[in-house]
Amino acid sequence: MRRRWAGLAGLTTAAFGFVGPRVSPCVAPRRLRLRGEPDPGFEGLEATESGGPLGVLLSRSNPLVSSVASAAAGDLVGEDAAVFDYASQTAGWAAFAAAVGAILSALAVLWINPSTGYGDDFVAWLEAHCGNSHGVTLAFGLLFPLVHSGLAALRSSAEPLVGARAWRVLFASASLPLAYSWLAYFINHAHDGLVFWDGESVAAAHALAWGASFVSFFFLYPTVFNLKEVAAVERPKVHLWETGVMRITRHPQATGQCLWSAAHLAMVGSTFTLLTMALLVGHHAFAVWHGDRRLAAAHGADFEYVRDRTSVWPFAAILDGRQVLPPNYWKELVRAPYALIAVGTLGAYAAHPYMQAGAALAQANVGLPPGGLPDGLFA
């Protein structure tokens, strides 16, 4: 009989000091620059990196990064994106490790491990009721946005009641299991249905897909670089970013998802992969509208100012003159988080065989063994 574990809150509460929300003051909006007019104040500003493993390359004394456009410059009303000052990040990492460990342990015990978790039961239930793998990925593609974006929409109402950190834990506890199961299911069924092409054995297709996937991760939304906020060690905030990748596109995550989806579809041209990628891109297209709506509610006139000189489509605001790149713009991208993204992306590529093996093991364990209190939900 299977052992069932409960009490996710009990596993995570000790790692998080829940506090109520704190409202930050809003900065008065500034005037919109005229076409071709540069931002003032971009020269002579300090670099954003100091100390740490990347201190030699990204230190304040390095002339290559000694002057970086930042949120302190000129008429910016948003925040400087991808800033990481190692010297100010020395405290709180023990709490971060404890928080991440608690969340991942709970995910492993309550969802991933087939002997204690319900992830396999949930997938088996979907397979029993959705007809085939295409129906299952469609169910995931509808359920995940409903949970993920739905909880994001409730954030402004829920945080005053339970606190920003507690809401982040609830958000992650609902989103992570669905994301894991959908990814594992995609790996196992990518070749299902009609296969119009298979580029896995074509070197050129593989190289193109690898390159697009690698670039896609540099379009991560800058908030994910605030690791302590992601883990709720620090109070999560609704940030209004304005520099770096945000000058290229106001919704970099959607751009990155399109690149990633196109790369994987180029590798496996099956109807299952096509449907899954369409669902992922569709969710991010909705998130563009939803994200703007949430930013407008949080930042008001400041967001309208940033919106007017940025674009959803990559490079559109630059091409039509609404966004004038500052001198040495490339230095806004020479930031420590992007070095870590590069290392992490290469590591994820090297780990693909292990992902496939783990997904196959999860598929082999799909079933409905008795023994848990909520078994009736999946019967």
LUMROPA-539970 format. One record per residue: x negated, y negated, z negated of N, C-alpha, C in turn. Coordinates in steps of 0.1 Angstrom, whole numbers, padded with zeros to 4 digits, always signed. Atoms other than C-alpha are relative to their C-alpha. Layout:
LUMROPA-539970
XYZXYZXYZ/...
***
This chain:
LUMROPA-539970
-0008+0012+0000+0000+0000+0000-0009-0012+0000/+0008+0012-0001-0013-0034+0009+0001-0009-0012/+0000+0010+0010-0023-0058-0017+0003-0014+0006/-0004+0013-0005-0008-0092-0012-0005-0011-0010/+0005+0011+0008-0023-0124-0025+0009-0013+0002/-0008+0012-0001-0004-0156-0032-0007-0011-0009/+0005+0011+0008-0011-0189-0048-0011-0008+0007/+0010+0008-0007-0030-0209-0022-0003-0013-0007/+0003+0012+0008-0025-0240-0043-0009+0003-0012/+0009-0004+0011-0042-0222-0072-0014+0001+0004/+0013-0002-0004-0072-0215-0051-0007-0013+0004/+0005+0013-0005-0076-0251-0038+0001-0011-0010/-0003+0012+0008-0063-0274-0065-0013-0004-0008/+0012+0002+0008-0095-0270-0086-0011-0008+0008/+0010+0006-0008-0116-0282-0057+0003-0014+0004/-0005+0013-0004-0096-0313-0051+0005-0009-0011/-0005+0008+0010-0091-0342-0074+0011-0009+0007/-0010+0007-0007-0057-0353-0061+0003-0014-0006/-0003+0014+0004-0050-0390-0062+0010-0005+0009/-0010+0006-0008-0023-0412-0049-0006-0009+0011/+0005+0008-0011-0026-0433-0018-0005-0014-0004/+0005+0014+0002-0045-0466-0016+0001-0007+0013/-0002+0008-0012-0035-0492+0009-0011-0010+0002/+0011+0009-0002-0064-0511+0025+0006-0012+0007/-0005+0012-0006-0059-0547+0036-0002+0000+0015/+0000+0000-0014-0052-0554+0072-0008-0013+0005/+0008+0011-0005-0076-0576+0092+0008-0008+0010/-0008+0008-0010-0061-0605+0111-0005+0002+0014/+0004-0003-0014-0061-0599+0148-0007-0012+0006/+0008+0010-0006-0085-0618+0170+0005-0002+0014/-0005+0002-0014-0081-0632+0205-0006+0010+0009/+0005-0010-0010-0085-0610+0235-0010-0007+0009/+0010+0006-0009-0117-0617+0255+0004-0001+0014/-0003+0002-0014-0115-0630+0290-0008+0010+0008/+0007-0010-0009-0126-0607+0319-0015-0005+0001/+0014+0003-0002-0164-0605+0320-0006-0007-0012/+0006+0006+0012-0169-0622+0286-0005+0010-0009/+0005-0010+0008-0192-0602+0265+0003-0002-0015/-0002+0001+0014-0187-0595+0228-0012-0007-0006/+0012+0007+0007-0209-0619+0207-0005+0008-0011/+0006-0005+0012-0233-0608+0181-0004+0014+0001/+0004-0014+0000-0244-0574+0194-0015+0002-0001/+0015-0002+0001-0282-0581+0193-0004-0002-0015/+0006+0002+0013-0302-0577+0161+0007+0006-0011/-0007-0007+0010-0278-0555+0142-0007+0012-0004/+0007-0012+0004-0291-0527+0121+0006+0013+0005/-0004-0013-0005-0289-0491+0132+0009+0006-0012/-0009-0006+0010-0263-0469+0114-0006+0012-0007/+0005-0012+0006-0286-0440+0106-0011-0004-0010/+0011+0003+0009-0309-0440+0076-0003+0013-0008/+0005-0011+0008-0329-0411+0061+0006+0013+0006/-0005-0013-0004-0320-0374+0063-0008+0007+0010/+0007-0008-0009-0331-0347+0087-0003-0007+0014/+0001+0007-0013-0326-0371+0117-0006-0014-0002/+0005+0013+0003-0343-0400+0100-0011-0005+0010/+0011+0004-0009-0373-0399+0123+0005-0006+0013/-0005+0004-0013-0353-0403+0155+0011-0011-0001/-0011+0009+0002-0324-0423+0141-0001-0010-0012/+0002+0008+0011-0339-0444+0114+0001-0015+0004/-0002+0014-0003-0335-0482+0111-0013-0006+0006/+0012+0005-0005-0372-0486+0119-0003+0004+0015/+0002-0004-0014-0369-0469+0153+0004-0011+0010/-0004+0011-0009-0369-0496+0180+0011+0004+0010/-0010-0004-0009-0347-0475+0202+0014-0002-0005/-0014+0002+0006-0318-0478+0178+0000-0011-0010/+0001+0011+0010-0328-0509+0158+0011-0010+0002/-0011+0009-0002-0300-0529+0174+0011+0007+0006/-0011-0008-0004-0267-0512+0176+0013-0008-0001/-0013+0007+0001-0233-0527+0184+0008+0007-0011/-0007-0006+0011-0212-0522+0153+0013-0008-0003/-0012+0006+0003-0179-0531+0137-0002-0014-0006/+0003+0013+0006-0196-0561+0121-0002-0011+0011/+0004+0010-0011-0202-0577+0155+0013-0006+0006/-0009+0007-0008-0182-0603+0172+0015+0001-0004/-0014+0000+0002-0144-0599+0175+0006+0013-0002/-0006-0014+0002-0140-0562+0167+0009-0001-0012/-0009-0002+0012-0110-0555+0144+0001+0014-0005/+0000-0013+0005-0114-0518+0143-0013+0004-0006/+0011-0005+0007-0140-0496+0128-0011+0005+0010/+0011-0005-0008-0174-0485+0141+0001+0015+0000/-0002-0014-0001-0171-0449+0153-0013+0008-0001/+0011-0009+0000-0194-0420+0145-0011-0005-0009/+0011+0005+0009-0214-0439+0118-0002+0011-0010/+0004-0010+0010-0233-0416+0095-0013-0005-0007/+0012+0005+0008-0257-0432+0069-0003+0011-0010/+0004-0011+0009-0274-0403+0052-0002-0004-0014/+0004+0005+0013-0286-0424+0024+0012-0002-0009/-0012+0003+0008-0250-0432+0013+0008+0013-0001/-0008-0013+0000-0239-0395+0017-0006+0010-0009/+0007-0010+0008-0260-0379-0010+0009+0006-0011/-0009-0005+0011-0231-0375-0035+0012+0006+0006/-0013-0006-0003-0201-0353-0033-0001+0012+0009/+0000-0012-0009-0214-0325-0011+0003+0013-0007/-0003-0012+0008-0211-0300-0039+0016+0002+0000/-0014+0000+0000-0174-0309-0041+0005+0004+0014/-0004-0003-0013-0172-0307-0003-0002+0015+0003/+0002-0014-0002-0187-0272-0003+0010+0008-0007/-0010-0007+0008-0163-0261-0030+0013+0000+0007/-0013+0002-0007-0133-0275-0011+0001+0008+0012/+0000-0007-0012-0143-0260+0022+0000+0015-0003/+0000-0014+0003-0151-0227+0006+0013+0005-0005/-0014-0004+0005-0117-0226-0012+0010+0002+0011/-0009-0001-0012-0098-0233+0020-0003+0012+0008/+0004-0011-0009-0117-0208+0041+0003+0013-0007/-0002-0012+0007-0115-0182+0014+0015+0003-0001/-0015-0002+0000-0077-0187+0011+0005+0005+0014/-0004-0004-0014-0074-0185+0049-0004+0015+0003/+0005-0013-0003-0094-0153+0050+0009+0010-0008/-0007-0010+0009-0075-0136+0021+0015+0000+0004/-0014+0001-0001-0040-0148+0028+0005+0002+0015/-0005-0001-0013-0040-0147+0066-0009+0009+0009/+0008-0007-0009-0070-0132+0084-0002+0015-0003/+0003-0013+0004-0079-0101+0064+0013+0009+0002/-0012-0008-0003-0055-0074+0077+0006+0008-0013/-0004-0008+0012-0054-0056+0043+0007-0009-0011/-0006+0009+0010-0043-0087+0023+0008-0012+0006/-0006+0012-0006-0031-0113+0048+0012+0003+0009/-0012-0001-0008+0000-0119+0069-0002-0004+0015/+0002+0005-0013-0016-0131+0101+0003+0011+0010/-0003-0011-0009-0014-0097+0118+0016+0003+0000/-0014-0002+0001+0022-0093+0106+0008-0010+0008/-0006+0010-0008+0031-0126+0121-0001+0002+0015/+0002-0002-0015+0016-0118+0155+0009+0012+0004/-0008-0011-0003+0033-0084+0154+0015-0004+0002/-0014+0005+0000+0067-0101+0147+0002-0008+0013/-0001+0008-0013+0061-0125+0177+0000+0010+0012/+0001-0009-0011+0052-0096+0200+0013+0008+0001/-0013-0008+0000+0084-0077+0189+0012-0009+0005/-0011+0008-0003+0106-0107+0196-0002-0009+0013/+0002+0009-0012+0090-0125+0226-0002+0007+0013/+0000-0007-0012+0089-0098+0251-0013+0004+0006/+0014-0003-0005+0053-0100+0264-0009-0011-0005/+0010+0010+0005+0021-0119+0258+0003-0014+0005/-0003+0013-0004+0033-0148+0279+0010-0007-0009/-0009+0005+0009+0062-0152+0256-0006-0003-0014/+0007+0002+0013+0039-0150+0225-0007-0013+0001/+0008+0013+0000+0016-0178+0237+0009-0012+0002/-0010+0011+0000+0047-0199+0246+0005-0003-0014/-0005+0002+0013+0059-0194+0211-0010-0007-0009/+0011+0007+0007+0025-0204+0197-0001-0015+0005/+0001+0013-0006+0025-0234+0221+0011-0009-0004/-0011+0008+0005+0058-0246+0207-0001-0002-0015/+0000+0000+0014+0053-0237+0171-0011-0009-0006/+0012+0008+0005+0018-0252+0166+0002-0015+0001/-0002+0015-0001+0027-0287+0179+0011-0004-0010/-0011+0003+0009+0059-0286+0158-0005-0001-0014/+0006+0000+0014+0039-0278+0126-0010-0011-0001/+0011+0010+0001+0008-0299+0134+0004-0014+0001/-0004+0014-0002+0023-0330+0148+0012-0004-0009/-0011+0003+0010+0054-0327+0126-0005-0004-0013/+0005+0004+0013+0034-0328+0094-0008-0013+0001/+0007+0012-0002+0013-0356+0109+0010-0012-0001/-0011+0011-0001+0046-0376+0115+0005-0002-0014/-0005+0002+0014+0056-0370+0078-0010-0006-0009/+0011+0004+0009+0023-0382+0065+0003-0013-0008/-0002+0013+0006+0033-0418+0058+0011+0001-0011/-0011-0002+0010+0064-0406+0039-0005+0009-0012/+0004-0010+0010+0047-0377+0021-0011-0004-0009/+0011+0004+0008+0015-0393+0009+0004-0008-0013/-0004+0007+0012+0032-0417-0015+0006+0010-0011/-0006-0009+0009+0049-0387-0031-0010+0010-0006/+0009-0011+0005+0021-0361-0034-0014-0004+0000/+0013+0005-0001-0010-0381-0026-0007+0004+0013/+0006-0002-0013-0032-0383+0005-0008+0013+0000/+0008-0012+0000-0055-0355-0006+0008+0013+0000/-0009-0011+0001-0028-0331-0015+0007+0003+0013/-0007-0002-0013-0010-0337+0018-0010+0005+0010/+0010-0006-0009-0043-0330+0037-0001+0015-0002/+0001-0015+0003-0045-0296+0019+0012+0007+0006/-0012-0007-0006-0009-0288+0029+0000+0000+0015/+0001+0001-0014-0015-0300+0064-0010+0011+0006/+0010-0010-0004-0046-0278+0068+0005+0014-0002/-0004-0014+0003-0030-0248+0051+0011+0005+0010/-0010-0004-0010-0002-0249+0077-0006+0001+0014/+0005+0000-0014-0022-0257+0108-0011+0010+0003/+0011-0009-0003-0053-0236+0104+0004+0015+0003/-0004-0013-0004-0036-0202+0103+0006+0002+0014/-0006-0001-0013-0016-0209+0134-0011-0002+0011/+0011+0003-0009-0047-0223+0152-0009+0013+0002/+0008-0012-0001-0067-0192+0143+0007+0011+0008/-0008-0011-0006-0040-0167+0154+0002-0003+0015/-0002+0003-0014-0034-0185+0187-0013+0002+0008/+0013-0002-0006-0071-0186+0195-0004+0014+0002/+0003-0014-0001-0076-0150+0187+0009+0007+0010/-0009-0006-0010-0045-0141+0208-0004-0003+0014/+0005+0004-0013-0058-0161+0237-0012+0008+0005/+0012-0008-0003-0092-0143+0236+0004+0014+0004/-0003-0014-0003-0075-0109+0236+0009+0001+0013/-0009-0001-0011-0050-0117+0264-0002-0009+0012/+0003+0009-0011-0067-0141+0287+0002+0005+0014/-0002-0006-0013-0065-0117+0316+0013+0006+0003/-0013-0005-0002-0029-0109+0312+0008-0006+0012/-0008+0006-0010-0004-0114+0340-0007+0001+0014/+0006+0001-0013-0013-0122+0376-0014-0007-0001/+0013+0006+0000-0050-0129+0380-0004-0004+0014/+0002+0006-0013-0056-0152+0409-0015-0001+0003/+0015+0000-0002-0094-0155+0404-0006+0004-0014/+0008-0003+0012-0120-0143+0379-0014-0005+0002/+0013+0007-0002-0150-0166+0377-0011+0005-0010/+0010-0004+0011-0168-0148+0348-0012+0006+0006/+0012-0006-0006-0192-0130+0372-0006-0009+0010/+0005+0010-0010-0197-0161+0394-0009-0010-0007/+0010+0008+0007-0229-0179+0383+0004-0015+0001/-0003+0014-0001-0218-0213+0397+0012-0004-0008/-0012+0003+0008-0183-0211+0381-0003+0000-0015/+0004+0000+0014-0199-0201+0348-0007-0012-0004/+0007+0012+0003-0223-0230+0349+0008-0012-0001/-0009+0012+0000-0196-0255+0358+0009+0000-0013/-0009-0001+0011-0173-0242+0331-0008-0002-0013/+0008+0003+0012-0201-0242+0305-0003-0014-0002/+0002+0014+0001-0210-0277+0313+0012-0009-0004/-0012+0007+0004-0175-0290+0311+0004+0002-0014/-0003-0003+0014-0169-0272+0278-0009-0007-0009/+0010+0007+0008-0201-0287+0264+0003-0014-0001/-0003+0014+0000-0192-0322+0274+0013-0003-0008/-0013+0003+0006-0156-0318+0261-0001-0002-0015/+0001+0002+0014-0168-0316+0225-0006-0013-0004/+0005+0014+0003-0184-0350+0227+0012-0010+0001/-0012+0008+0000-0148-0363+0231+0008+0003-0012/-0008-0002+0012-0138-0352+0196+0004-0014-0006/-0005+0013+0006-0118-0379+0178-0010-0003-0012/+0010+0003+0010-0143-0398+0155+0004+0004-0014/-0004-0003+0014-0123-0391+0124-0005+0014-0005/+0004-0013+0004-0134-0355+0124-0015+0000-0005/+0014+0001+0005-0170-0367+0117+0000-0004-0015/-0001+0003+0014-0158-0379+0083+0003+0013-0008/-0002-0013+0005-0163-0345+0068+0007+0000-0014/-0006+0000+0014-0154-0354+0032+0015-0004+0000/-0014+0003-0001-0121-0369+0043+0007+0012+0006/-0007-0012-0005-0113-0338+0064+0002+0010-0010/-0001-0009+0011-0119-0317+0034+0007-0005-0012/-0007+0007+0011-0100-0342+0012-0008-0002-0013/+0009+0004+0011-0130-0347-0011+0002-0016-0002/-0004+0014+0000-0125-0384-0002+0014-0002+0005/-0014+0002-0004-0091-0399+0004+0001-0002+0015/-0002+0002-0014-0081-0394+0040+0007-0013+0004/-0005+0012-0004-0073-0425+0059+0005+0000+0015/-0004+0001-0014-0056-0435+0092-0010-0011+0006/+0011+0009-0005-0087-0450+0109+0004-0007+0014/-0001+0006-0013-0086-0475+0138-0014-0002+0005/+0014+0000-0006-0118-0468+0157+0000-0009+0012/+0000+0009-0012-0130-0492+0184-0013+0001+0008/+0013+0000-0007-0166-0485+0194-0003+0014+0005/+0005-0013-0005-0185-0456+0210+0010+0006+0011/-0008-0007-0010-0163-0431+0228+0014-0007+0002/-0013+0007-0001-0132-0452+0221+0000-0011+0010/+0000+0009-0011-0143-0477+0246+0003+0006+0014/-0003-0008-0013-0141-0450+0273+0014+0004+0000/-0014-0004+0000-0107-0437+0262+0004-0001-0015/-0006+0001+0014-0085-0444+0232+0004+0013-0006/-0003-0013+0005-0076-0408+0229-0010+0011+0005/+0010-0009-0005-0108-0389+0234+0003+0015-0002/-0003-0014+0002-0094-0356+0220+0008+0005+0011/-0008-0005-0011-0069-0354+0248-0009+0002+0012/+0010-0001-0012-0097-0360+0274-0008+0013-0002/+0008-0012+0003-0118-0333+0257+0008+0013+0002/-0008-0012-0002-0089-0308+0257+0002+0003+0014/-0002-0003-0015-0083-0313+0294-0013+0006+0006/+0013-0005-0005-0120-0307+0301-0001+0015-0004/+0002-0013+0005-0121-0276+0279+0010+0010+0007/-0010-0009-0006-0088-0262+0294-0004+0002+0014/+0004-0002-0013-0100-0268+0329-0012+0010+0002/+0012-0009-0001-0133-0250+0322+0004+0014-0002/-0004-0014+0002-0116-0219+0308+0009+0005+0010/-0009-0005-0011-0090-0218+0335-0009+0003+0013/+0009-0003-0012-0119-0219+0361-0006+0013-0002/+0006-0013+0002-0133-0189+0344+0010+0012+0002/-0010-0011-0001-0101-0168+0342+0013-0007+0006/-0011+0006-0007-0074-0178+0367+0012+0009-0001/-0012-0008+0002-0046-0157+0352+0012-0008-0004/-0012+0007+0004-0010-0167+0346+0001-0002-0015/+0000+0002+0014-0015-0162+0309-0009-0012-0004/+0009+0011+0003-0045-0185+0308+0006-0014+0005/-0006+0012-0005-0027-0211+0330+0011-0005-0010/-0010+0004+0009+0003-0211+0306-0006-0005-0013/+0005+0005+0013-0018-0214+0275-0007-0013+0002/+0006+0013-0002-0039-0242+0289+0010-0011+0003/-0010+0010-0002-0008-0261+0301+0007-0004-0013/-0005+0003+0013+0006-0258+0266-0009-0009-0008/+0010+0008+0008-0026-0271+0250+0000-0015+0005/+0001+0014-0005-0028-0301+0274+0014-0007-0002/-0013+0006+0003+0010-0307+0270+0001-0005-0014/-0001+0004+0014+0006-0309+0232-0009-0013-0001/+0009+0012+0001-0023-0334+0236+0006-0012+0007/-0007+0011-0006-0003-0355+0260+0011-0006-0009/-0009+0005+0010+0024-0357+0234-0007-0008-0011/+0007+0006+0011-0002-0365+0208-0005-0014+0004/+0004+0014-0004-0013-0396+0229+0011-0010-0005/-0011+0009+0004+0022-0411+0224+0001+0000-0015/-0002-0001+0015+0025-0399+0188-0011-0007-0007/+0011+0007+0006-0010-0411+0179+0001-0015+0000/-0001+0015-0001-0004-0446+0192+0011-0005-0009/-0011+0004+0009+0029-0447+0173-0004+0000-0014/+0005-0001+0014+0012-0437+0140-0010-0011-0002/+0009+0011+0001-0016-0462+0146+0006-0013-0001/-0007+0013+0000+0008-0490+0153+0007-0002-0013/-0007+0001+0013+0027-0482+0121-0010-0003-0011/+0010+0002+0010-0005-0482+0101-0008-0013+0001/+0009+0011-0002-0024-0511+0116+0007-0012+0007/-0007+0011-0006+0002-0533+0133-0007-0008+0011/+0005+0009-0010-0012-0563+0152-0014+0004+0004/+0014-0005-0003-0048-0549+0149+0000+0011+0011/+0000-0011-0010-0038-0518+0168+0004-0006+0014/-0004+0006-0013-0020-0539+0195-0012-0006+0007/+0011+0006-0006-0052-0558+0200-0010+0010+0006/+0009-0011-0005-0073-0526+0203+0006+0007+0012/-0007-0006-0011-0047-0511+0226-0001-0008+0013/+0001+0009-0012-0048-0541+0249-0013+0001+0007/+0013-0001-0007-0085-0536+0256-0006+0014+0000/+0004-0014-0002-0087-0498+0257+0010+0007+0009/-0009-0007-0009-0070-0472+0278+0000+0015-0004/-0002-0015+0002-0057-0436+0276-0009+0007+0011/+0008-0006-0011-0072-0427+0310-0015-0004-0002/+0014+0003+0002-0110-0425+0307-0005-0010+0010/+0006+0011-0008-0128-0456+0320+0009-0010+0006/-0010+0009-0006-0096-0473+0331-0002-0014-0005/+0001+0014+0005-0100-0503+0308-0013-0006+0004/+0013+0006-0004-0136-0507+0318+0000-0004+0014/+0000+0003-0014-0129-0506+0355+0009-0012+0003/-0008+0012-0003-0101-0532+0353-0004-0012-0008/+0005+0012+0006-0121-0555+0331+0005-0003-0014/-0005+0003+0014-0102-0553+0298-0010+0004-0011/+0010-0005+0010-0131-0535+0281-0014-0004+0007/+0013+0003-0005-0165-0551+0286-0011+0006-0009/+0010-0008+0008-0193-0528+0274-0011-0010-0005/+0011+0009+0005-0218-0546+0251-0014+0004+0005/+0014-0004-0004-0255-0547+0259-0005+0012-0008/+0005-0012+0006-0272-0514+0251+0011+0008-0006/-0012-0007+0004-0238-0497+0248-0004+0014-0004/+0003-0014+0002-0255-0463+0249-0004+0003-0015/+0004-0002+0014-0268-0469+0214+0012+0003-0010/-0011-0004+0008-0233-0466+0201+0003+0015+0000/-0001-0015-0001-0235-0429+0211-0012+0007-0006/+0012-0006+0006-0269-0423+0196+0002+0001-0015/-0004-0001+0014-0254-0412+0163-0002+0015-0004/+0003-0014+0006-0262-0382+0140+0011+0010+0003/-0011-0010-0002-0227-0366+0144-0001+0007+0014/+0001-0006-0013-0233-0361+0181-0011+0010+0002/+0011-0010+0000-0266-0343+0175+0006+0013-0006/-0006-0012+0006-0247-0320+0152+0010+0007+0009/-0010-0005-0010-0219-0316+0178-0008+0009+0011/+0007-0007-0011-0245-0305+0204-0005+0013-0006/+0004-0013+0006-0260-0279+0180+0011+0009-0003/-0012-0008+0002-0226-0267+0170+0006+0006+0012/-0006-0005-0012-0214-0264+0205-0009+0012+0006/+0009-0010-0004-0245-0244+0215+0002+0013-0008/-0003-0011+0009-0239-0222+0185+0013+0007+0003/-0013-0006-0003-0203-0216+0194-0001+0008+0013/+0002-0007-0013-0213-0206+0229-0008+0014-0003/+0007-0012+0003-0238-0181+0215+0008+0010-0008/-0008-0008+0009-0212-0168+0191+0012+0006+0008/-0011-0005-0007-0187-0160+0219+0002+0016-0001/-0002-0015+0001-0194-0122+0218+0005+0004-0013/-0005-0003+0013-0187-0122+0181+0014-0004-0002/-0014+0004+0000-0155-0142+0186+0008+0011+0007/-0008-0010-0008-0144-0116+0212+0001+0013-0009/+0000-0012+0008-0153-0087+0188+0010-0002-0011/-0009+0003+0011-0135-0104+0159+0015+0000+0005/-0014+0001-0006-0104-0111+0181+0005+0014+0003/-0004-0014-0003-0104-0074+0193+0004+0007-0013/-0003-0007+0012-0105-0062+0157+0013-0005-0006/-0012+0005+0005-0077-0085+0147+0012+0006+0008/-0011-0006-0008-0056-0072+0176+0002+0015-0004/-0001-0014+0004-0064-0036+0165+0008+0002-0013/-0006-0001+0013-0050-0044+0131+0014-0005+0000/-0014+0005+0000-0017-0059+0142+0010+0011-0003/-0010-0010+0004+0011-0041+0126+0008-0006-0012/-0008+0004+0011+0036-0042+0098+0000+0010-0012/+0001-0009+0011+0023-0021+0069+0009-0006-0012/-0009+0005+0011+0047-0023+0039-0008-0004-0012/+0006+0002+0013+0039-0036+0005+0000-0014-0005/+0000+0014+0004+0043-0074+0004+0014-0005-0003/-0013+0006+0004+0070-0095-0012+0008-0006+0012/-0007+0006-0011+0078-0114+0021+0001+0010+0012/+0000-0009-0012+0078-0082+0043+0014-0002+0007/-0013+0001-0007+0115-0088+0050+0000-0011+0011/+0000+0011-0010+0106-0120+0069-0005+0005+0014/+0006-0005-0012+0087-0099+0095+0005+0013+0004/-0005-0013-0004+0107-0068+0096+0008+0000+0013/
***
